[in-house]
Every structure is written in structure tokens, then in C-alpha cells.
Amino acid sequence: MQIHDRIRTVFPHAPASEIERWIAGGRDYAAKLDRLPAQEREAVCQFFALYGLTTEDYYRRAMRRAIDVTIRPFYPGAGVEHADA
């Protein structure tokens, strides 16, 4: 399943332009994480897109934690301030 399809299942009414904007942002963010393997890079991209489309604080914190947990093995100091948020 492609990233667009995954996001569409979670946010069926999100405008395509918003999904594209957040996917692009996620790819830009993940591209800066040069030590990240491809699978983790794709996961960060998807989490970032979901983070951008989510409005509830609880789910935004969950997505932020997911990003932090995904990148922490490769960037040990990443997300420490979010670890227990």
C-alpha cells in the first residue's frame, strides 16, 4: 500500500493537496536524516504526514513519539524532550 493510500484510509476526507503537502514535508524531513535506512525513512515520512493532518493533541503527540522512537536508534539524542509527553 502506498503512502497516499495509507493516509487516505486514516483521513478519508483530507484534501489531496494537503496530503501532498505533508508527504512532501515528510520526505524533506526524512531526507535530512542521512543515517536512516530506507524503511525507517519511509516510516518517518508517513508519520510526519499523519502528524500534519491530525488536529487532536493526543494523536499529534502519538505521531511525534512515533517519529522520535523510529529515529532514536540512529540519532540517540533525538526526541528526548518528547519521550514521555
C-alpha positions as CSV (number, residue, x, y, z in Angstrom):
1,M,0.0,0.0,0.0
2,Q,1.4,3.4,-1.0
3,I,1.7,6.3,1.5
4,H,-1.2,8.1,-0.2
5,D,-3.5,5.1,0.3
6,R,-2.5,4.7,3.9
7,I,-3.1,8.3,4.7
8,R,-6.4,8.2,2.8
9,T,-7.6,5.3,5.0
10,V,-6.9,7.3,8.1
11,F,-8.1,10.7,6.8
12,P,-10.7,9.9,4.0
13,H,-11.9,13.5,3.7
14,A,-8.5,15.2,3.7
15,P,-7.9,17.3,0.6
16,A,-5.4,15.8,-1.8
17,S,-3.4,19.0,-1.8
18,E,-3.0,18.8,2.0
19,I,-1.9,15.2,1.8
20,E,0.6,16.0,-0.9
21,R,1.9,19.0,1.1
22,W,2.5,16.9,4.2
23,I,4.0,14.0,2.3
24,A,6.5,16.4,0.7
25,G,7.3,17.8,4.1
26,G,7.9,14.3,5.5
27,R,10.2,13.4,2.6
28,D,12.2,16.6,3.1
29,Y,12.5,15.9,6.8
30,A,13.4,12.3,6.3
31,A,16.0,13.2,3.6
32,K,17.8,15.3,6.2
33,L,18.2,12.1,8.3
34,D,21.0,10.7,6.3
35,R,21.8,7.8,8.7
36,L,18.2,6.5,8.4
37,P,17.7,3.2,6.4
38,A,15.1,3.3,3.7
39,Q,12.4,1.5,5.7
40,E,12.7,3.9,8.6
41,R,12.9,6.9,6.3
42,E,9.5,5.8,4.7
43,A,8.0,5.4,8.2
44,V,9.1,8.9,9.3
45,C,7.6,10.3,6.1
46,Q,4.3,8.6,6.8
47,F,4.3,9.6,10.5
48,F,5.1,13.2,9.5
49,A,2.2,13.3,7.0
50,L,-0.2,12.0,9.6
51,Y,1.2,14.4,12.2
52,G,0.4,17.3,9.9
53,L,-3.1,16.2,9.1
54,T,-4.1,15.4,12.7
55,T,-5.7,18.1,14.7
56,E,-6.2,16.4,18.1
57,D,-3.3,17.0,20.5
58,Y,-3.3,13.4,21.8
59,Y,-2.8,12.0,18.3
60,R,-0.2,14.7,17.4
61,R,1.8,13.6,20.5
62,A,1.5,10.0,19.5
63,M,2.8,10.7,16.0
64,R,5.7,12.8,17.4
65,R,6.6,10.0,19.7
66,A,6.5,7.5,16.8
67,I,8.9,9.7,14.9
68,D,11.2,10.0,17.9
69,V,11.2,6.3,18.5
70,T,11.8,5.5,14.9
71,I,14.9,7.8,14.6
72,R,16.3,7.4,18.1
73,P,18.4,4.2,17.3
74,F,20.1,6.2,14.6
75,Y,20.2,9.6,16.3
76,P,20.4,8.8,20.1
77,G,19.6,12.4,21.3
78,A,16.5,12.8,19.1
79,G,13.2,13.5,20.8
80,V,14.4,13.2,24.3
81,E,12.1,16.0,25.4
82,H,9.2,14.2,23.8
83,A,9.9,10.8,25.3
84,D,7.3,10.9,28.0
85,A,5.0,13.5,26.5
